[in-house]
Amino acid sequence: MTNPRHLSKLDILINFIKNIRAFIALIVIVIINIEKLEFLKSIWGIAAVIALAVLNFVLSYLPWKKFLFSLEQDRLIIHRGVLKREEKTIYYNRIHSVNVQQPLLLRIFGLAKLQIETPGGTPGVPEAELRVLKHSYALTLQQQLKHLRTTSLAKKNEAVNEASSLAAMPQVEGVATTSDPSEQHLASGQSTEPVQRTEVDIEEGALTERSSHVGEPIIEEPDYRFKISAGQLLKASLTSMNMNVAIIFLLGIYSFADDVLELVFPDLYDQMLDVFPSLYDNVVGDVSQQFSAVTIFVIAAITAVVLGFVWLLSIILYLIKFGDYQISRSQEQLSVSYGLLEKKSFIFDMNKVQAVIMDENPLRQWLGFAELRVQVITSNAMEQLVIHPFVRKKDIPSIMNELMPDRPLNLRTQLHAPPTTSYRMYAMLPTLLVLAICGAAAWLWKWNALWFLLLIPVVLAWTWLCMRSAGVWLEDGELVLRKRSINRVTYFVRRKHIVTLGMKTSPMQRKRQLRTINVQVLGSVFPYRVKSIADEHLLPIWQWYSRSGKKQ
């Protein structure tokens, strides 16, 4: 390893804080009950606290000391491990994407982590991670790895082409042709001394080559750049309807607070029940007797207030997540960055895009807007990178022409939709579930539960909309799949990116000559699925994908 480098020294502090954070609940309990813990006030207690702090420092210092990385001419080498040493080598031409992320803790100190991903890595885990770097250096290193990868691929392609041309060169009597450089030097009478290899050293903000000249960081002017404005971001947040994130956030806060309160104040809930016995009786007493129209009104009002708060929280979380969003294209690579508290930056090749996804929630669909995403191979298989958070659907073809010129999108309003005879397959399961809920409500609340029957027409209308929104289409070598759960999602997939294409049919579907199509691409955990399409529309797709169809 030549010119090995350490991570930022603040890695020691970050590890120290993370180790403390793992015991934050215990620390809070100790601080609150400090008056009862006489041991901590003694000299032995103070010595124990100091010893734990020193141990934490040692456990934070050793991983930093033993972590080294070096940029060689054609590869990145990483050494790490305290008790078990590990060496990892990543060739530049194997790098798939280089991502820079800034979690909140790192952002406070102006730091970032750099993740390197390669094809065939462990799902959910990056191939290599430089966990604590200065943010400016991480961005410089990201650009330099991007350049080194491009250069490495170019040299590899040049060598392959040269070997092909030499193999195709006609043999001339008395002249030997060979692809071995040393033999070529012998034939030409040149020296056979080995060519001196150079190693690439990246300093903070500069790229140097030993045995060569000192170069400046390679800064490429992007061919296309887009940055979302504050007004567009606000409109996107208002129409996002992304309440699931806010609900998960609230549940996380509630779970943490509940655990801490139970540990610190074990008798809190019993004291509350003693103070409010009538409230307890009304809530968990005989529900069938207390349930009334007034109760329904109160529950509805509370639900409306909670939903309003969740909607407001979802807007704030959306603004935090996608704040300062920008995307740019330089030759064959796309760069995406976004985030206010947790900054994320991704660089990936356009030819690594497995699918283009257009997502429309009901409000955005009505307004004529959508969110544009791409499925790429990342360490997080559940993540789809957003290449435009809020775009007019009529502008998508022109934007895709700027971002991915070799991948035009044709937006069709009409696809091969499921026939009306397939409605039973869409409605059966949700309707049975709602009927079960209505039966349970009637058993608990008798006639007061009749309003649950209003869910039946809602579910029937929703399943009808899901059926009418679904469809498939095949045109210009690209398969288009569309479905709806709540949002209407359209997938654009090319044949070379499809890993498996399957078609299933149930006995009920078989009677109506219907099938369900499943398409699996790399980088996605779940297949893209559309239910109950007529056989006559799926047969051309199967012939297009199958080997027999390919030969025709």
C-alpha positions as CSV (number, residue, x, y, z in Angstrom):
1,M,0.0,0.0,0.0
2,T,1.5,3.3,-1.1
3,N,0.8,6.6,0.7
4,P,-1.9,5.2,3.0
5,R,-4.3,7.7,4.5
6,H,-6.4,7.7,7.7
7,L,-10.0,8.8,8.1
8,S,-10.6,12.2,9.7
9,K,-9.5,12.3,13.3
10,L,-13.0,13.4,14.2
11,D,-13.9,9.7,13.6
12,I,-12.7,9.1,17.1
13,L,-15.2,11.7,18.5
14,I,-18.0,10.3,16.3
15,N,-17.4,6.7,17.6
16,F,-17.2,8.0,21.1
17,I,-20.6,9.7,20.8
18,K,-22.1,6.7,19.1
19,N,-21.0,4.4,21.9
20,I,-22.6,6.8,24.5
21,R,-25.7,7.1,22.4
22,A,-26.2,3.3,22.6
23,F,-26.7,3.7,26.4
24,I,-28.6,6.9,26.4
25,A,-31.7,5.5,28.1
26,L,-29.5,4.0,30.9
27,I,-27.7,7.3,31.3
28,V,-30.9,9.3,31.5
29,I,-32.2,6.9,34.3
30,V,-28.9,7.3,36.2
31,I,-29.0,11.1,36.0
32,I,-32.6,11.2,37.2
33,N,-31.9,8.9,40.1
34,I,-28.5,10.3,41.0
35,E,-29.6,11.2,44.5
36,K,-30.4,7.5,45.2
37,L,-27.2,6.1,43.8
38,E,-24.8,6.7,46.7
39,F,-22.1,4.6,45.0
40,L,-21.6,7.2,42.3
41,K,-20.8,9.9,44.9
42,S,-17.9,7.8,46.3
43,I,-14.4,7.8,45.0
44,W,-14.9,4.4,43.6
45,G,-17.9,5.5,41.7
46,I,-16.0,8.4,40.2
47,A,-13.1,6.1,39.3
48,A,-15.5,3.7,37.6
49,V,-17.0,6.5,35.5
50,I,-13.5,7.7,34.5
51,A,-12.5,4.1,33.6
52,L,-15.6,3.7,31.4
53,A,-14.8,6.9,29.7
54,V,-11.2,5.9,29.1
55,L,-12.3,2.4,27.8
56,N,-14.8,4.2,25.4
57,F,-12.0,6.4,24.1
58,V,-9.7,3.4,23.5
59,L,-12.5,1.5,21.7
60,S,-13.1,4.6,19.6
61,Y,-9.4,5.3,18.9
62,L,-8.3,1.8,17.8
63,P,-10.8,1.5,14.8
64,W,-9.6,4.9,13.5
65,K,-5.9,4.0,13.9
66,K,-6.3,0.6,12.1
67,F,-8.3,2.0,9.2
68,L,-6.2,2.9,6.2
69,F,-7.0,3.4,2.6
70,S,-4.9,4.1,-0.5
71,L,-5.6,5.0,-4.1
72,E,-3.4,3.1,-6.4
73,Q,-3.1,3.4,-10.2
74,D,-5.9,1.0,-10.9
75,R,-7.5,0.1,-7.6
76,L,-8.6,1.3,-4.1
77,I,-7.1,-0.7,-1.2
78,I,-8.6,-0.6,2.3
79,H,-7.1,-2.1,5.5
80,R,-9.2,-2.3,8.6
81,G,-9.8,-4.3,11.7
82,V,-8.3,-4.3,15.2
83,L,-8.2,-8.0,16.2
84,K,-9.0,-9.4,12.8
85,R,-7.3,-7.6,10.0
86,E,-9.0,-7.3,6.7
87,E,-7.8,-6.0,3.3
88,K,-10.2,-5.1,0.6
89,T,-9.3,-4.3,-3.0
90,I,-11.7,-2.6,-5.4
91,Y,-10.7,-2.0,-9.0
92,Y,-11.9,1.2,-10.4
93,N,-13.6,-0.4,-13.4
94,R,-15.7,-2.4,-11.0
95,I,-17.1,0.6,-9.2
96,H,-20.9,0.9,-9.9
97,S,-21.7,4.1,-7.9
98,V,-20.1,6.4,-5.4
99,N,-22.4,8.0,-2.8
100,V,-21.7,10.7,-0.3
101,Q,-24.1,11.0,2.7
102,Q,-24.3,13.4,5.6
103,P,-26.3,12.1,8.6
104,L,-27.2,14.7,11.1
105,L,-24.4,13.9,13.5
106,L,-21.8,14.1,10.8
107,R,-23.4,17.3,9.3
108,I,-23.0,19.1,12.7
109,F,-19.2,18.6,12.4
110,G,-18.9,19.3,8.7
111,L,-18.2,15.6,7.9
112,A,-19.6,13.0,5.5
113,K,-19.3,9.4,4.7
114,L,-18.5,8.0,1.3
115,Q,-19.9,4.7,0.1
116,I,-18.6,2.7,-2.9
117,E,-20.9,0.1,-4.5
118,T,-20.0,-2.6,-7.0
119,P,-22.1,-5.2,-8.9
120,G,-22.6,-8.5,-7.0
121,G,-22.1,-7.0,-3.5
122,T,-24.1,-8.1,-0.5
123,P,-27.7,-6.7,-0.6
124,G,-28.1,-3.8,1.8
125,V,-24.4,-3.3,2.4
126,P,-22.0,-1.1,0.4
127,E,-18.9,-2.8,-0.9
128,A,-16.7,-0.2,1.0
129,E,-17.4,2.7,3.2
130,L,-15.1,5.6,4.3
131,R,-17.2,6.4,7.3
132,V,-15.8,9.8,8.4
133,L,-14.2,12.3,6.0
134,K,-14.3,16.1,5.7
135,H,-17.3,16.9,3.5
136,S,-15.2,18.9,1.0
137,Y,-12.7,16.1,0.8
138,A,-15.4,13.5,0.4
139,L,-16.9,15.4,-2.6
140,T,-13.4,15.7,-4.1
141,L,-12.8,12.0,-3.6
142,Q,-16.1,11.2,-5.2
143,Q,-15.3,13.2,-8.3
144,Q,-11.8,11.7,-8.5
145,L,-13.1,8.1,-8.2
146,K,-15.6,8.9,-10.9
147,H,-12.7,10.1,-13.1
148,L,-10.5,7.2,-12.3
149,R,-13.3,4.8,-13.1
150,T,-13.9,6.4,-16.5
151,T,-10.2,6.4,-17.3
152,S,-9.8,2.8,-16.2
153,L,-12.7,1.7,-18.4
154,A,-11.3,3.7,-21.4
155,K,-7.9,2.1,-21.0
156,K,-9.6,-1.4,-20.8
157,N,-11.6,-0.8,-23.9
158,E,-8.5,0.6,-25.7
159,A,-6.6,-2.5,-24.8
160,V,-9.4,-4.8,-26.0
161,N,-9.6,-2.9,-29.3
162,E,-5.9,-3.0,-29.7
163,A,-5.8,-6.7,-29.1
164,S,-8.6,-7.3,-31.5
165,S,-6.8,-5.2,-34.2
166,L,-3.6,-7.2,-33.7
167,A,-5.4,-10.5,-33.9
168,A,-7.1,-9.4,-37.2
169,M,-3.7,-8.1,-38.6
170,P,-2.5,-10.3,-41.5
171,Q,0.7,-12.2,-40.9
172,V,3.7,-10.9,-43.0
173,E,6.5,-13.2,-43.7
174,G,9.5,-12.4,-41.6
175,V,7.6,-10.1,-39.3
176,A,6.1,-11.4,-36.1
177,T,3.0,-9.8,-34.6
178,T,2.4,-10.1,-30.9
179,S,0.4,-8.3,-28.3
180,D,3.1,-8.6,-25.7
181,P,4.7,-5.2,-25.2
182,S,8.1,-6.6,-24.3
183,E,8.2,-8.7,-27.4
184,Q,7.2,-5.6,-29.5
185,H,10.0,-3.7,-27.9
186,L,12.4,-6.5,-28.9
187,A,11.2,-6.5,-32.4
188,S,11.6,-2.7,-32.7
189,G,15.0,-2.7,-31.0
190,Q,13.8,-0.6,-28.1
191,S,14.7,-1.1,-24.4
192,T,12.9,-3.8,-22.5
193,E,13.1,-2.0,-19.1
194,P,9.8,-2.2,-17.3
195,V,7.5,0.8,-17.5
196,Q,7.4,2.6,-14.2
197,R,4.0,2.3,-12.6
198,T,2.5,5.4,-10.9
199,E,0.3,5.5,-7.9
200,V,-2.4,8.1,-7.5
201,D,-2.5,10.1,-4.3
202,I,-5.5,12.3,-3.5
203,E,-4.9,15.0,-1.1
204,E,-7.6,17.2,0.3
205,G,-8.5,19.2,-2.8
206,A,-5.8,18.1,-5.1
207,L,-4.8,15.0,-7.2
208,T,-1.1,14.2,-7.5
209,E,0.6,11.5,-9.5
210,R,4.0,10.3,-8.4
211,S,6.7,10.2,-11.1
212,S,4.6,12.7,-13.0
213,H,3.4,16.2,-12.7
214,V,1.0,17.6,-10.0
215,G,-2.5,18.0,-11.4
216,E,-5.5,20.0,-10.2
217,P,-8.8,18.4,-9.3
218,I,-10.7,17.5,-12.4
219,I,-13.8,19.7,-12.5
220,E,-16.2,18.9,-15.3
221,E,-18.8,21.3,-16.3
222,P,-22.1,19.4,-16.4
223,D,-23.9,19.0,-19.7
224,Y,-27.2,19.5,-17.9
225,R,-28.1,20.8,-14.4
226,F,-31.4,21.2,-12.7
227,K,-32.1,22.6,-9.2
228,I,-35.6,22.7,-7.8
229,S,-36.8,26.1,-6.7
230,A,-38.3,26.9,-3.3
231,G,-41.7,27.4,-4.8
232,Q,-41.6,24.0,-6.6
233,L,-40.4,22.3,-3.5
234,L,-43.2,23.8,-1.4
235,K,-45.8,22.7,-4.0
236,A,-44.3,19.2,-4.0
237,S,-44.5,19.0,-0.2
238,L,-48.1,20.2,-0.2
239,T,-49.1,17.5,-2.7
240,S,-46.8,14.7,-1.5
241,M,-49.5,13.0,0.7
242,N,-46.6,11.1,2.2
243,M,-48.2,10.5,5.6
244,N,-46.7,7.1,6.2
245,V,-43.3,8.6,7.0
246,A,-44.9,11.0,9.5
247,I,-46.9,8.2,11.1
248,I,-43.8,6.1,11.5
249,F,-41.9,9.1,12.9
250,L,-44.7,9.7,15.5
251,L,-44.8,6.0,16.4
252,G,-41.0,6.0,16.9
253,I,-41.2,9.0,19.2
254,Y,-44.1,7.4,21.2
255,S,-42.3,4.1,21.5
256,F,-39.1,5.7,22.8
257,A,-41.0,8.1,25.2
258,D,-43.1,5.2,26.5
259,D,-40.0,3.0,27.3
260,V,-38.2,5.9,29.0
261,L,-41.3,6.9,31.1
262,E,-41.9,3.3,32.1
263,L,-38.3,3.0,33.4
264,V,-38.1,6.4,35.1
265,F,-41.7,6.6,36.4
266,P,-42.9,3.0,36.8
267,D,-46.1,4.0,38.7
268,L,-47.1,6.9,36.4
269,Y,-49.9,5.1,34.6
270,D,-51.4,3.7,37.8
271,Q,-51.4,7.2,39.3
272,M,-53.1,8.6,36.2
273,L,-55.8,6.0,36.4
274,D,-56.4,6.8,40.1
275,V,-56.7,10.5,39.3
276,F,-59.1,9.9,36.3
277,P,-61.2,6.8,37.2
278,S,-64.2,8.0,35.4
279,L,-62.2,8.5,32.2
280,Y,-60.8,5.0,32.6
281,D,-64.3,3.6,32.9
282,N,-65.5,5.4,29.8
283,V,-62.5,4.3,27.7
284,V,-62.0,0.6,28.7
285,G,-65.3,-0.1,30.4
286,D,-68.5,-1.5,28.7
287,V,-67.9,0.0,25.3
288,S,-71.2,-1.3,23.9
289,Q,-73.1,0.9,26.5
290,Q,-71.0,4.0,26.1
291,F,-70.9,4.1,22.3
292,S,-73.1,6.8,21.0
293,A,-73.4,9.5,18.3
294,V,-71.6,11.9,20.5
295,T,-68.7,9.5,20.9
296,I,-68.5,9.0,17.1
297,F,-68.4,12.8,16.7
298,V,-65.6,13.2,19.3
299,I,-63.6,10.3,17.7
300,A,-64.1,11.9,14.2
301,A,-63.0,15.3,15.5
302,I,-59.9,13.8,17.2
303,T,-59.1,11.8,14.0
304,A,-59.3,15.0,11.9
305,V,-57.0,16.9,14.2
306,V,-54.5,14.0,14.3
307,L,-54.6,13.7,10.5
308,G,-54.1,17.4,10.1
309,F,-51.1,17.3,12.4
310,V,-49.7,14.3,10.5
311,W,-50.2,16.1,7.2
312,L,-48.3,19.1,8.5
313,L,-45.6,16.9,9.8
314,S,-45.3,15.1,6.5
315,I,-44.8,18.5,4.7
316,I,-42.0,19.4,7.1
317,L,-40.3,16.0,6.7
318,Y,-40.6,16.3,2.9
319,L,-39.0,19.7,2.9
320,I,-36.2,18.4,5.1
321,K,-35.6,15.3,2.9
322,F,-35.6,17.0,-0.5
323,G,-34.4,20.5,0.4
324,D,-31.6,21.8,-1.9
325,Y,-32.4,19.1,-4.5
326,Q,-30.3,19.2,-7.6
327,I,-29.4,16.8,-10.4
328,S,-26.8,17.1,-13.2
329,R,-25.5,15.0,-16.1
330,S,-21.9,14.9,-17.2
331,Q,-21.4,12.7,-20.3
332,E,-22.7,9.2,-19.2
333,Q,-23.1,9.9,-15.5
334,L,-25.8,11.3,-13.4
335,S,-25.3,13.1,-10.1
336,V,-28.1,13.5,-7.6
337,S,-27.9,15.4,-4.3
338,Y,-30.6,16.4,-1.7
339,G,-31.3,16.9,2.0
340,L,-31.2,19.6,4.6
341,L,-30.3,17.7,7.8
342,E,-29.1,14.5,6.2
343,K,-27.3,15.4,2.9
344,K,-27.1,12.6,0.3
345,S,-25.2,12.6,-2.9
346,F,-25.2,9.8,-5.6
347,I,-23.2,9.4,-8.8
348,F,-24.1,6.6,-11.1
349,D,-23.9,5.7,-14.8
350,M,-27.0,6.1,-17.0
351,N,-26.5,2.5,-18.3
352,K,-26.9,1.2,-14.8
353,V,-30.5,2.5,-14.7
354,Q,-32.7,-0.6,-14.6
355,A,-36.1,1.0,-14.8
356,V,-37.7,4.5,-15.0
357,I,-40.7,4.9,-12.6
358,M,-43.4,7.6,-12.7
359,D,-45.4,7.9,-9.5
360,E,-48.7,9.8,-9.3
361,N,-50.7,10.1,-6.1
362,P,-54.4,11.0,-6.6
363,L,-53.9,14.7,-6.0
364,R,-50.9,15.0,-8.3
365,Q,-52.6,12.9,-10.9
366,W,-55.6,15.3,-10.9
367,L,-53.2,18.3,-11.1
368,G,-51.2,16.7,-13.9
369,F,-47.9,16.3,-11.9
370,A,-45.8,13.3,-11.0
371,E,-42.6,12.2,-9.3
372,L,-39.9,10.6,-11.5
373,R,-37.7,7.9,-10.1
374,V,-35.1,5.4,-11.4
375,Q,-34.3,1.9,-10.2
376,V,-30.6,1.5,-9.8
377,I,-28.4,-1.0,-8.1
378,T,-27.6,0.4,-4.6
379,S,-26.8,-1.1,-1.2
380,N,-30.4,-0.2,-0.2
381,A,-32.6,-2.3,-2.5
382,M,-35.7,-0.6,-1.2
383,E,-34.5,2.8,-2.4
384,Q,-35.4,4.3,-5.7
385,L,-33.5,7.4,-6.6
386,V,-35.7,10.5,-7.3
387,I,-34.5,12.3,-10.4
388,H,-37.3,14.8,-10.3
389,P,-39.6,15.2,-7.3
390,F,-42.3,17.4,-8.9
391,V,-42.7,17.5,-12.7
392,R,-45.5,18.2,-15.1
393,K,-46.3,15.0,-17.0
394,K,-46.2,16.8,-20.3
395,D,-42.6,17.9,-19.6
396,I,-41.3,14.4,-18.8
397,P,-40.2,13.5,-22.4
398,S,-38.1,16.7,-22.7
399,I,-36.6,16.3,-19.2
400,M,-35.7,12.6,-19.9
401,N,-34.1,13.7,-23.2
402,E,-31.8,16.0,-21.2
403,L,-31.1,13.5,-18.4
404,M,-30.9,10.3,-20.4
405,P,-30.7,11.1,-24.2
406,D,-30.6,7.5,-25.2
407,R,-33.7,6.6,-23.2
408,P,-36.7,8.5,-24.5
409,L,-40.1,8.0,-22.8
410,N,-43.3,7.9,-24.6
411,L,-46.2,8.6,-22.2
412,R,-49.3,6.9,-23.3
413,T,-52.7,7.6,-21.7
414,Q,-54.2,4.3,-23.0
415,L,-52.6,0.9,-22.3
416,H,-53.9,-2.6,-22.6
417,A,-56.1,-2.6,-19.5
418,P,-57.7,-5.6,-17.7
419,P,-61.1,-6.4,-19.1
420,T,-64.2,-5.7,-17.0
421,T,-64.5,-9.4,-16.3
422,S,-61.4,-9.2,-14.1
423,Y,-63.1,-6.9,-11.6
424,R,-64.0,-9.9,-9.4
425,M,-60.3,-10.7,-9.0
426,Y,-59.5,-7.1,-7.9
427,A,-62.5,-6.7,-5.5
428,M,-62.8,-10.2,-3.9
429,L,-60.1,-10.0,-1.3
430,P,-60.6,-6.4,-0.1
431,T,-64.4,-6.9,0.1
432,L,-64.1,-10.0,2.2
433,L,-61.7,-8.2,4.5
434,V,-64.1,-5.3,4.9
435,L,-67.0,-7.6,5.6
436,A,-65.0,-9.3,8.3
437,I,-64.3,-5.9,9.9
438,C,-68.1,-5.0,9.7
439,G,-69.0,-8.4,11.3
440,A,-66.5,-7.8,14.2
441,A,-67.8,-4.2,14.7
442,A,-71.4,-5.4,14.8
443,W,-70.5,-8.1,17.4
444,L,-68.9,-5.4,19.6
445,W,-71.3,-2.4,19.1
446,K,-74.5,-3.9,17.7
447,W,-76.6,-1.4,15.7
448,N,-74.2,1.4,16.4
449,A,-71.7,-0.2,14.0
450,L,-73.9,0.1,11.0
451,W,-71.8,3.1,9.8
452,F,-69.0,0.6,9.1
453,L,-71.1,-0.6,6.1
454,L,-70.1,2.7,4.4
455,L,-66.7,1.1,3.9
456,I,-68.1,-1.4,1.4
457,P,-68.9,1.1,-1.4
458,V,-65.6,2.9,-0.8
459,V,-63.7,-0.4,-1.2
460,L,-65.7,-1.3,-4.3
461,A,-65.0,2.1,-5.9
462,W,-61.3,1.9,-5.0
463,T,-60.8,-1.6,-6.5
464,W,-62.7,-0.5,-9.6
465,L,-60.2,2.4,-9.9
466,C,-57.3,0.0,-9.4
467,M,-58.5,-2.2,-12.2
468,R,-59.1,0.7,-14.6
469,S,-55.6,2.2,-13.8
470,A,-53.7,-1.0,-14.5
471,G,-52.3,-1.9,-17.9
472,V,-49.4,-3.0,-20.1
473,W,-47.9,-1.8,-23.3
474,L,-44.9,-2.9,-25.5
475,E,-43.4,-0.4,-27.9
476,D,-39.9,0.3,-29.3
477,G,-38.3,-2.4,-27.2
478,E,-39.6,-1.1,-23.9
479,L,-42.2,-2.7,-21.7
480,V,-44.6,-0.4,-19.9
481,L,-46.4,-1.7,-16.7
482,R,-48.9,0.3,-14.7
483,K,-50.7,-0.4,-11.5
484,R,-52.3,1.3,-8.6
485,S,-52.5,0.6,-4.9
486,I,-53.2,4.2,-3.7
487,N,-50.7,6.0,-6.1
488,R,-50.7,5.2,-9.8
489,V,-47.2,3.8,-10.6
490,T,-45.9,3.3,-14.2
491,Y,-42.7,1.3,-14.8
492,F,-40.7,1.7,-18.0
493,V,-38.4,-1.4,-18.5
494,R,-36.1,-2.4,-21.3
495,R,-35.6,-6.0,-22.2
496,K,-31.9,-6.2,-21.4
497,H,-32.7,-5.1,-17.8
498,I,-35.3,-7.8,-17.1
499,V,-33.9,-10.6,-15.0
500,T,-37.0,-12.7,-15.0
501,L,-40.4,-12.3,-16.6
502,G,-43.2,-14.6,-15.3
503,M,-46.9,-15.1,-16.0
504,K,-49.1,-16.7,-13.5
505,T,-52.8,-17.7,-13.6
506,S,-55.3,-18.8,-11.0
507,P,-58.3,-21.1,-11.8
508,M,-60.6,-18.1,-11.8
509,Q,-58.3,-16.2,-14.2
510,R,-57.9,-19.3,-16.4
511,K,-61.6,-19.4,-17.1
512,R,-61.5,-15.9,-18.3
513,Q,-58.2,-16.2,-20.2
514,L,-56.4,-13.8,-17.9
515,R,-52.9,-13.8,-16.4
516,T,-50.8,-11.9,-13.9
517,I,-47.4,-10.6,-15.2
518,N,-44.4,-10.3,-12.9
519,V,-41.2,-8.5,-14.0
520,Q,-38.0,-8.6,-11.9
521,V,-35.1,-6.2,-12.4
522,L,-31.8,-5.9,-10.6
523,G,-31.9,-3.5,-7.6
524,S,-35.5,-4.2,-6.7
525,V,-36.6,-6.5,-3.9
526,F,-40.2,-6.9,-5.2
527,P,-41.2,-7.6,-8.8
528,Y,-43.3,-5.2,-10.9
529,R,-46.7,-6.8,-11.1
530,V,-49.9,-6.2,-13.0
531,K,-52.9,-8.4,-12.4
532,S,-55.5,-10.0,-14.7
533,I,-54.4,-8.9,-18.2
534,A,-55.9,-10.7,-21.2
535,D,-53.8,-13.5,-22.8
536,E,-54.0,-11.8,-26.2
537,H,-52.1,-8.8,-24.9
538,L,-49.5,-10.8,-22.9
539,L,-48.6,-13.3,-25.7
540,P,-46.7,-10.7,-27.8
541,I,-44.8,-9.7,-24.6
542,W,-43.8,-13.3,-23.9
543,Q,-42.7,-13.8,-27.5
544,W,-40.7,-10.5,-27.3
545,Y,-38.9,-11.7,-24.1
546,S,-38.5,-15.4,-24.7
547,R,-35.6,-16.9,-26.7
548,S,-37.9,-18.0,-29.5
549,G,-39.3,-14.5,-29.8
550,K,-35.8,-13.1,-29.8
551,K,-34.7,-15.3,-32.7
552,Q,-37.7,-14.3,-34.8
